[in-house]
Every structure is written in structure tokens, then in C-alpha cells.
Amino acid sequence: MRRAERGLGAVAAIALLVLLASAAAALLRLGQSSQAALAQDLQGERASLAARAGIDWGLYQALKGSWTTCAGASQTLDLVADTGMRVTVSCSSSSFNEGESVPGTPQVLRVYTLDAVACNASAACPDAAAATGAVYVERRRQVQATN
């Protein structure tokens, strides 16, 4: 007389279901972390472009606009509506004598140093308080120009 074996198929099915569920959970977690990294990357690129726009704006102000002396001038640009970023642009300048424009008259050369910091903080950039958060993004650009 043969004894019927029961329950082995049910145990194998449960083990297979547990294995498939853990694989699905791992894939879900991988997808979520990839999505978060992509969003952070996008924010970083937006901040980089906003800093570049701040440098362009600052160069215009220093060379053609209202910052002709540029003595410690600073302004925060609010680009939140377009990019979600704020940009703090600061400027400093130094004058140097560079040769002569005509004999006996020194030619004055002005060197402007512009610094633009873009971030997604609610206040001016850089924001040390917001820098501890996981969603804070900040990019800095600096340029020197002569006139």
C-alpha cells in the first residue's frame, strides 16, 4: 500500500511566492532610488543654468548697466517662477594701471569679479540652514572680466 504524500507542493508554491515578492520589492526600491537620483540631477542642472544666467546678468550690469563701479554690489534674482531657483549675484572690482593710453597718461584697467550662487532655497543663496536637507541643490559660478 502506497502512502500519499501531501503538502510538498504547497510549501514549494509558498517559497516561490515569497521569492517573487522579494524580487518585486527589490525592483520597486531600485526604481524609486533611480527616480530620486534623476530628479536631483535635473535640479542640479537647473541650478547650474540659473547660475550661468546670473553671471550673464551681472556682466551686463557691470559692463553696461548700473554696477559700473561694482564696489561690493550684490543682488538676489528671483527665478522661482521659471526654474524654481534663486540666484545671488555679487560683484567686486579692482583698478590697475596698464601701460599708457597716451604718453604720460596711464591707462586704467578695471577687473570685475562676479560670483553667482543659485539654489532652490526659499531665502537668498547660499542657504546654510537648507543645505542639510536632501532636496537642497546649489551651484556656484565665478567669472572675471576686464573693461
ZIVENLIN-V317721 format. One record per residue. PHI is phi in whole degrees, 0 to 359 (* if undefined). PSI is psi in whole degrees, 0 to 359 (none if undefined). NEAR is the number of other C-alpha atoms within 12 Angstrom. Layout:
PHI_PSI_NEAR / PHI_PSI_NEAR
This chain:
*_133_3 / 266_134_4 / 270_134_5 / 279_131_7 / 264_127_8 / 231_154_9 / 92_342_10 / 292_323_11 / 293_323_11 / 292_320_12 / 296_317_12 / 295_321_13 / 294_319_13 / 294_317_14 / 298_319_14 / 295_319_14 / 296_320_14 / 296_319_14 / 296_316_14 / 293_322_14 / 294_319_14 / 291_325_14 / 294_320_14 / 294_321_14 / 295_320_14 / 295_318_14 / 295_321_14 / 295_316_14 / 295_320_14 / 297_319_14 / 295_320_14 / 294_317_14 / 291_326_14 / 294_320_14 / 294_320_14 / 294_319_16 / 295_321_16 / 294_319_14 / 295_320_18 / 294_321_20 / 298_316_19 / 296_317_19 / 297_321_27 / 297_319_26 / 293_320_24 / 298_318_29 / 295_321_37 / 297_316_29 / 291_325_29 / 293_321_38 / 296_321_41 / 295_319_28 / 297_323_32 / 296_321_39 / 296_315_38 / 299_316_26 / 297_315_29 / 296_321_40 / 298_318_34 / 297_316_22 / 297_321_24 / 286_320_34 / 268_331_26 / 233_339_15 / 257_224_14 / 271_353_18 / 260_42_26 / 297_329_25 / 269_328_22 / 59_29_31 / 283_90_20 / 69_21_19 / 291_144_24 / 208_142_28 / 208_145_27 / 257_125_31 / 265_131_31 / 262_101_26 / 251_23_25 / 299_320_21 / 297_325_10 / 267_317_14 / 237_348_24 / 81_14_27 / 239_154_38 / 244_146_39 / 231_124_45 / 259_119_40 / 249_126_42 / 235_154_38 / 221_142_37 / 220_157_28 / 215_158_28 / 222_147_22 / 252_141_21 / 225_148_16 / 273_124_15 / 234_92_16 / 70_207_13 / 228_138_13 / 282_317_12 / 225_158_10 / 306_126_8 / 90_351_9 / 244_115_11 / 292_143_14 / 271_123_16 / 269_127_17 / 246_126_18 / 256_129_23 / 251_121_26 / 260_136_33 / 243_116_32 / 250_138_40 / 230_124_37 / 238_127_40 / 240_119_39 / 250_138_46 / 207_167_43 / 258_29_41 / 278_164_33 / 277_345_23 / 249_195_23 / 290_155_28 / 262_149_36 / 287_151_31 / 243_100_23 / 295_327_16 / 291_321_14 / 280_344_19 / 295_342_19 / 278_347_13 / 282_157_13 / 283_341_16 / 258_4_19 / 282_133_29 / 230_137_36 / 217_137_38 / 226_143_35 / 235_138_31 / 230_143_28 / 223_142_27 / 215_150_26 / 241_139_24 / 222_152_25 / 244_154_21 / 218_none_22
